[in-house]
């Protein structure tokens, strides 16, 4: 396995300054945002698409520091009922797939998106209950008329580009659980898989190890985000898990993103790493720092230290004892 970082935590730095920081931590890989939620502070996608020399220079700066790109990330909403937003998200995703293909980056990370509830909606709709039955009708319409048709087309594009898609299973979007991931993959194609982030599973009540077993057996884990979540039982009793309080209200929130090892024990994280290896994932652990009570450097360093202590680097030997 390789250790990497999702670089928006250093969006205030230039590309060159960012790779200096990452290299100083001794990491192997970087996950670069091309636009959308992660921003594009470290990637001018149009400039790179237009110029082979620019692409070669970009990759050389990374290789000179011992780094490679684990994925390009363009988290957006390409099926938004807002036509301008959908067009922007779709164009960004297609450009990112093209760039990944040109630069031999194997994965493009993104969200599945969430649409409105019908043809005339102007805002998104995220149904999570089957009753009242209006929600069920909305759910089926979204999948059949928006989600599946869109991702079928993207699967074809990605396969032609020899790129895998890593959809982050994130609440608020139509693909947010192992079931919805496998449902979408079955309906669209094998290029569609997930960018597995345990932090979004824990607050939904999903055991990451169990999710890895389900998705790993299907070959559907294309990338991995290393981020933790702290669950506050007292606040859950008050607000439930679908907590609408701002992320900054840490004292009262039901759950809060934390650096690796600060929400769940390293024993649990070790079980996650072992499950990844056991079920066929031996790629990057890409640290995503969104800890609201630690500085960037302290939270990032803590994640690096904790992950290094439990990572599996080498291939297993023969079972001489058996």
C-alpha positions in Angstrom: 0.0 0.0 0.0 1.0 3.6 -0.6 0.4 6.6 1.6 -0.9 9.8 0.0 -2.9 13.0 0.7 -5.8 14.8 -0.9 -4.2 18.2 -1.4 -7.0 20.8 -0.8 -5.6 21.2 2.8 -2.8 23.1 1.0 -4.9 25.1 -1.4 -3.3 28.3 0.0 0.1 27.1 -1.3 1.4 26.9 -4.9 1.8 23.6 -6.6 5.5 23.7 -5.9 5.1 24.7 -2.3 2.5 21.9 -1.8 4.7 19.2 -3.1 7.5 20.4 -0.9 5.3 20.0 2.1 4.1 16.6 1.1 7.5 15.3 0.2 8.8 16.5 3.6 6.3 14.1 5.2 7.7 11.2 3.2 4.5 10.4 1.3 4.2 8.5 -1.9 1.2 10.0 -3.7 -1.0 13.0 -4.1 -4.6 13.3 -5.0 -5.2 16.5 -7.0 -8.4 18.5 -7.4 -9.2 19.7 -10.9 -12.2 21.9 -9.8 -15.6 21.6 -8.1 -15.5 21.2 -4.3 -11.7 20.5 -4.0 -10.9 23.5 -6.1 -8.1 23.7 -8.7 -5.4 25.4 -6.8 -2.8 22.8 -7.9 -4.1 22.0 -11.4 -4.9 24.3 -14.4 -6.8 21.6 -16.3 -7.2 23.6 -19.5 -3.5 24.5 -19.6 -2.5 20.8 -19.0 -5.0 19.5 -21.6 -3.7 21.9 -24.2 0.1 21.3 -23.8 2.0 18.1 -23.7 5.1 19.8 -22.4 3.1 21.3 -19.6 2.0 17.9 -18.6 5.5 16.5 -18.8 6.9 19.3 -16.6 4.0 18.9 -14.1 4.8 15.2 -13.7 8.5 15.7 -13.5 8.1 18.2 -10.6 6.3 15.4 -8.8 8.7 12.6 -9.7 11.6 14.7 -8.7 10.1 14.7 -5.2 9.3 10.9 -5.3 5.6 11.5 -5.8 3.0 10.2 -8.2 -0.7 11.1 -8.7 -3.1 8.6 -7.1 -6.2 10.3 -8.6 -7.6 13.5 -10.0 -10.7 14.7 -8.1 -13.6 16.8 -9.4 -16.4 16.5 -6.8 -19.4 18.3 -8.3 -23.0 17.6 -9.2 -23.3 16.6 -12.9 -27.0 15.7 -12.6 -28.1 18.8 -10.8 -31.5 20.3 -11.6 -29.7 23.6 -12.0 -28.8 23.3 -15.7 -25.7 25.6 -15.4 -24.4 23.6 -12.4 -25.0 20.3 -14.2 -23.3 21.5 -17.3 -20.3 22.7 -15.3 -20.0 19.5 -13.4 -20.4 17.3 -16.5 -17.8 19.3 -18.5 -15.3 19.2 -15.6 -15.7 15.4 -15.2 -15.2 14.8 -18.9 -12.1 17.0 -19.0 -10.8 15.3 -15.9 -11.2 11.9 -17.4 -9.4 13.1 -20.6 -6.5 14.6 -18.5 -6.2 11.4 -16.4 -5.9 9.4 -19.6 -3.2 11.7 -21.0 -1.2 11.7 -17.8 -1.6 7.9 -16.9 -3.5 8.7 -13.7 -5.7 5.6 -13.1 -8.6 7.0 -11.1 -10.9 10.0 -11.3 -12.8 10.7 -8.0 -16.2 12.4 -7.8 -19.7 12.3 -6.4 -22.6 10.5 -8.0 -24.7 13.7 -7.9 -28.3 14.2 -6.9 -31.1 15.5 -9.1 -34.4 17.1 -8.5 -37.5 15.0 -7.9 -39.0 15.5 -11.4 -38.5 17.2 -14.8 -39.5 20.7 -13.5 -37.6 20.8 -10.1 -35.1 23.6 -9.7 -33.5 22.3 -6.5 -32.1 18.9 -5.4 -34.1 16.3 -3.7 -32.5 13.5 -1.6 -35.2 10.9 -0.6 -34.1 8.6 2.3 -37.5 7.0 3.3 -40.0 4.9 1.3 -43.0 6.5 2.8 -44.9 8.7 2.2 -44.8 7.0 -1.2 -44.0 10.3 -2.9 -40.4 9.7 -1.8 -40.4 6.2 -3.5 -41.7 7.7 -6.7 -39.0 10.4 -6.6 -36.3 7.8 -5.9 -37.2 5.6 -8.9 -37.5 8.6 -11.2 -34.1 9.9 -10.2 -32.4 6.6 -10.8 -34.1 5.7 -14.0 -34.2 9.1 -15.7 -31.1 10.8 -14.3 -28.6 8.7 -12.5 -28.3 5.5 -14.5 -28.4 7.2 -18.0 -25.8 9.7 -17.1 -23.3 7.2 -15.5 -23.8 4.7 -18.3 -22.4 7.3 -20.7 -19.6 8.2 -18.3 -18.7 4.5 -17.9 -18.3 4.1 -21.6 -16.1 7.3 -21.7 -14.0 6.1 -18.8 -13.5 2.6 -20.3 -12.3 4.1 -23.6 -9.9 6.3 -21.7 -8.7 3.4 -19.5 -9.6 5.3 -16.4 -11.6 4.1 -13.3 -14.2 6.3 -11.6 -14.2 6.5 -7.8 -17.5 7.7 -6.6 -17.3 8.9 -3.0 -20.2 7.4 -0.9 -21.4 10.6 0.6 -24.7 11.5 2.3 -26.8 13.9 0.3 -26.0 12.2 -3.0 -27.9 9.3 -4.6 -24.9 6.9 -4.3 -24.0 6.8 -0.7 -24.0 3.2 0.6 -22.5 -0.1 -0.6 -26.0 -1.1 -1.9 -26.4 2.0 -4.0 -22.8 1.7 -5.2 -23.3 -1.8 -6.4 -26.8 -1.0 -7.9 -25.2 1.8 -9.9 -22.2 -0.3 -11.0 -24.5 -3.2 -12.1 -26.6 -0.8 -14.2 -23.7 1.1 -15.8 -20.5 -0.8 -16.0 -17.2 -1.9 -14.4 -15.4 1.5 -14.7 -17.8 2.8 -12.1 -16.6 2.0 -8.6 -16.1 3.8 -5.3 -13.7 6.1 -3.5 -14.2 4.5 -0.1 -14.2 7.0 2.8 -14.9 5.4 6.2 -15.8 8.8 7.7 -19.1 8.9 5.7 -19.9 5.3 6.5 -19.6 5.6 10.3 -22.2 8.4 10.6 -24.6 6.4 8.5 -24.2 3.4 10.9 -22.3 1.3 8.4 -19.2 -0.7 9.5 -16.3 0.1 7.2 -14.9 -3.4 7.4 -18.3 -4.8 6.4 -18.5 -2.3 3.5 -15.0 -3.3 2.4 -16.0 -7.0 2.3 -19.1 -6.2 0.3 -17.4 -3.9 -2.2 -14.1 -5.6 -2.3 -15.7 -8.9 -3.4 -17.2 -7.0 -6.3 -13.9 -5.4 -7.3 -15.6 -2.0 -6.7 -13.1 -0.2 -4.6 -11.0 2.1 -6.8 -9.6 4.5 -4.3 -9.5 5.1 -0.5 -9.8 8.2 1.6 -8.3 8.1 5.1 -10.5 10.2 7.3 -12.1 9.5 10.7 -15.4 10.4 12.4 -16.2 11.0 16.0 -19.7 10.0 17.1 -21.1 11.8 20.1 -23.7 9.5 21.7 -25.3 12.2 23.8 -25.7 14.6 20.8 -27.0 11.7 18.7 -29.8 11.2 21.2 -30.7 14.9 20.7 -30.2 15.4 17.0 -30.0 12.0 15.4 -27.5 11.1 12.7 -29.0 13.4 10.0 -27.7 16.4 11.9 -28.3 19.7 10.1 -26.1 21.8 12.5 -23.1 23.5 10.8 -19.8 21.5 11.0 -18.3 24.2 13.2 -20.8 23.5 16.0 -18.5 20.7 17.3 -19.8 20.7 20.9 -23.3 19.9 19.9 -23.0 18.0 16.7 -23.9 14.3 16.6 -20.7 13.5 14.5 -17.6 15.4 13.5 -14.8 14.5 11.1 -11.5 13.8 12.8 -8.0 12.9 11.9 -7.2 9.2 11.6 -7.2 7.6 15.1 -9.0 10.5 16.7 -12.6 9.1 16.2 -12.0 5.4 16.2 -9.2 3.3 17.7 -6.1 2.3 15.7 -7.3 -1.3 16.3 -10.4 -0.5 14.2 -8.2 1.2 11.6 -5.9 -1.8 11.6 -8.9 -4.0 10.8 -9.8 -1.6 8.0 -6.3 -1.9 6.5 -6.3 -5.7 6.8 -9.8 -5.9 5.2 -8.6 -3.8 2.3 -5.6 -6.1 1.7 -7.7 -9.3 2.2 -10.4 -8.2 -0.3 -8.1 -7.1 -3.0 -7.3 -3.4 -2.5 -3.6 -2.6 -2.4 -3.4 0.9 -3.6 -3.3 4.3 -1.9 -4.5 5.5 1.5 -5.2 9.1 0.7 -5.4 11.3 3.8 -8.2 13.8 3.8 -7.8 16.4 6.5 -11.1 18.0 7.7 -10.5 17.9 11.5 -12.1 21.1 13.0 -10.2 21.0 16.3 -6.6 20.5 15.0 -4.4 22.6 12.8 -3.6 21.4 9.3 -0.1 20.4 10.2 -1.0 18.7 13.4 -4.0 16.9 12.0 -2.1 15.8 8.9 0.9 14.7 10.8 -1.2 12.7 13.2 -2.8 10.9 10.4 0.5 10.1 8.7 2.0 8.8 12.0 -1.1 6.7 12.9 -1.4 5.2 9.4 2.3 4.4 9.1 2.0 2.4 12.3 -0.6 0.1 10.9 -0.1 0.0 7.1 0.8 -3.2 5.3 3.6 -2.4 2.8 4.9 -5.8 1.7 3.3 -8.8 0.1 2.6 -11.8 2.3 5.1 -14.6 2.5 4.4 -18.3 2.2 2.7 -19.9 5.2 5.8 -21.7 6.4 3.9 -22.6 9.7 1.1 -24.4 7.8 
